[in-house]
């Protein structure tokens, strides 16, 4: 289990809170980004560790009926309602009600197993024509792409490109569904540079794979809620070893963030019966293209050598 994100506790400055009122995030994505900035000390807002942990848990309750009442929410979090009120004001909201409006900006759903809920969402559309079902899922992914573009963090993206292009060796780690994402990212990056591989690609174990990397190497870890424990634990071990970590995940509450040099966030909410990888794959394409542009001469040579070998082995029709 990873330790919650922490920052030093601080005293609430009432005038400062008043000044920030009206400037609070208007979306859940904005709240997640603000939490990440606070945890990293990149915001002028400073809240205690308990409040920061509570904010992370509140964002994880997206769509939960517990958000309908401050009392119910406080009971769920095992904190006093006044703690939530102070948190809301410290974030720039005039009241809990204004904070609640953002939290309830998505439809409510009952709590329970993630995959069961996702599967039920897909099954509930069984009465619809096939075109309607396909259109719904496509529109949801289009909305995710729009959110990704609207919340694009150029500074973090550019830092990620720099880490990838300057690292001597790169390992990419993703399991279960994210194994597909990791494989795609490795394939794309290996078109323009060598020494990129899947962590534990030879099935000898994560420990052996991490032990072969040095502090100048880069580990790219990918996961989203519900997070894979193995990926989170491996990221923590890599950080303890001194490796540089790039996290590709869904928000600042992710256990990968606290160990990362930088993190890229990807929205993925759809009616697909599992986590949607559409926008994650798009991010991988953006990274691959940006890395190629950042090292044009070597990328051009690598692609030419690849084309020559494909031709030599008569691979393509």
N, C-alpha and C positions, 0 to 999 in steps of 0.2 A: 504494500500500500504506500502511495506517495504522500508526502507531507503537504498540507494545503498551502496555497500561495500566501505569503505573509508580508506585511510591511509594518514598520514601527507604529505603535498606537499614537493617536494624536488627540488633542482637545478640540472640540467642535468650536469653530469661530463663527458666531452667529452673524456678524455683518458680512463675512465672506459668503456664507450660505445664502443670505439675502441677495447678494450681488450676482450669484450664479443662477438664481431662480429664473426660469424661462429659457435657460441655455442647456437644460438637461437633454439627453438623447431622446428622440421621438420614436425610436424603433428598438426592437430587441437586439438587432445586430449592432446598433450604436451602443447599447448598454454593454454588450459583450466586449466590444472594442475598448470602451472606457474602463472596464474592469481590468483588461489586460494592461492598459496604460498605467493604471493606479498600482497594480502589482509590480510593475517594472520601474516605478518611480518616474514615469514619463508624463505624469499629470500633476497639476497644482492641487488636485484633490487628494487629501491624505486621510485614510480611515484605518481603524484598528484591524488587527488580524481577524477578530471574531466577526466584525461587520463585513469584511471582505469575503470571508468564508461563507457567511450567510447570503451575500449577494450571489455567489456562485451557485449555491444550492437553490436560490429562488429562480435563477435563470434556467436551471435544470428542470424546474417544475412547469415549463412552458405548456400552457393548455390544461393544467391540472385544476380541478375545482377548488382546491385549497386556496387559490389566489383570489377567490371571490370575497374572502373575509380576512381582515387583518388578524383577528383572533384565531381563526382556523390556521392561517399561515404561520402565526407565531407558535401555535401548538405543534405543527408539523416540523418546524425547525428547532423546537425546544428552546425558544428564546422569548423574551418579554416583548409585547407589541410595541412598547416605546423604542426598543432597539431598531425595529423596522422603520418607525416614523423618523427617527434620527438619521437612519441610513438614507431614506428617501430625500430628506432635506439636504443632507451632505452632498448628495449627487446632483442637487440643483432643482429638485421638484418642490413645489410650494406645499404639497401635502402628500399623504399616502395615496389619496385618490388619483392624483396626477401620475404618480408612479404606477399605480394599479392599471391605469388605462393602457400604458405601454405593455405591461405584463400580460394583459388580456387581449392584445392585438391579434392573437391567433385564436382559432376555435378551440373550445374546451374538449378534452377527451378524458376518459377515466384512466386512472393509473393502472399499471400492470406490466406484463411482459412486453418489451419493445417489439419483438418479432411477431408476437400474437396480434398486437395492435396494428402493425403494418400489414400483416396478412389479412386482417379483418377489413381494413380499408380497401384492399384490392378486391376482396371477395364481395364487398358491398356494391361493387360496380358491375357485378355479373349480369344484372338485368339490362344493362345499357348495351346499345349496338357496339360492335367491335370498333368502329371508327370513333365513336364517342369515348370509349375507354382509352384508345391510343391517343386521341387528341388531348384528353385530360392530362395524361402523363407527360406528353410533350410540352404542353403549356406550363405545367409545374416546373419542368426542367428549364424552360425558357425564363421563368420567373427567377429561378435560382441563378441563372447566368446573369440576369439583370442585376440581382442583388450583389453578385460577385463583382460586377463592373462598377456599380455605384459605390461599393465599399472598398474598392481597390486601394491597397496600401503600397504606393510606389516605393517608399523608402525600404520597407521590409522585403518587397519583391526584388529590388535592386541589390539589396544585401544578400539575399538568397542566391542570386545569379553570381555575385562575386565569390561567395563561399564555394559554389559548385565549380566555377572556372579556375579557382586558385588551389583547391585541395589536391594534394598528390594522389590520394585514393579516395574513392567514394563507395560507401555501402548503403543500400536502400533496404529498409525493413518494413514489411507489411505482411500480415497473416490473414487467413480466412479470405474474406472478400477483397481486402486491400492487398493481398498477394498479387492480384491482377493489376492493380494500379502500380505497385512496385515494379512488376515485370515490365510494364509498358514504359515507365520512366527510365528504367535501366536500358531497355532496348533503344529508346530515343537518344539518351545521352551517349551511349556507346557508338552511335553513328558519327559523333563529332569528337570523341576523346576516348582513350583507353582507361583502364583501371577503374571501371565502374562495375559493380556486381551486386547481386542480391545477397543480403546477409544470410549466412548459412545455406548458400545455394548448393553446396556439396553435401548437405545433411550431416555434417560432423558435429553440429551444435553451435548455439549462439556464443557460448563461452569461448570456444576455440576461435570463432570468427572475430569476436571482439578483441581477443588477445593478440591477434595478428595485426591489428590496427594501431597506429601511433597517434599522438596528440595533434599532429598536423592534419590528420585525415578527417573526413566528414561522414557523419551518419545522418541519413535522411529517414526519419520515422514518420509513418503515416497511420492514422487511426481516427475514428470519430465515434461519437456516442451511439451505442454503448461501447466503451473503449476496451480494446484487447489488453488484458492484464500483462501478457507476455511482452507486448510491444512497449508498454509503459515501464515495466521493470527493466527491460533491456536498455531503454533510453536513460533511465536513472543510473544503471551500471556504467553506461558509456560516459555519462557526465562525470561520475566519480573517477573514471580512468583518465579524464581530461580531454576526451574527444569533443570536437565541435558538433553540435546537434542542430539540424534544421527540422522543425516540426511542421508537418502538413496535416492540419486537423480542422475542427469545426468551430473553435472558439477559445476564449481565454480560460475557460473553466477546464479545458482538457489537461490531463495529467502530463502531457508531453511538453506543455508550454514552459513550466517552471525550470526545466532542464535545458531549454533551447537557447541558442545564440539569437535566433530569430524564428518567427512562426508565420505561416501563411494560412489564412482562414478561408474555408470553403463552405457555403451553404448547401444543404443536401435534402431538405424536407420535400418529400413527394409521397404519393400514394403507392409507390413501388413497395413490394412486400419485404424489402430489406433496405439497407442504405443505398441511395442512388449514387453511382460513381460518375455520372455524366459530367458534372462541373469539376470534379477532381481530375478527370482525364483532360478536360479543357485546360486546367491549370498546368498539367504536365506538358501539354503542347506549348503553352505560353513559355514555360521555363526552358524547354528544349530550344525553341526558336531564339529566345533571348540569349541563351548561352552561346549559340552558334554565332549570333551577331556580335557578341562580346569578344570573340576570338576568331575573327573571320578567316585569317590566313590558315591557321591550323585546322579549322573546321572544314574549309574548302579542300585542303589536302586529304583530310580523313575521309570525306565523302567521295573524293575522286578514287582513292585507294579501295574504298568499299565497292564502288561501281565496277572497278576493274576486276575485283575478285568475283563479284556476282557474274560478270560476263565470262570470266575464265572458267568458272564451275558450271556455266550454262544453267543457272538456277531459274531464270525467268523466261517465260514464253515470248 
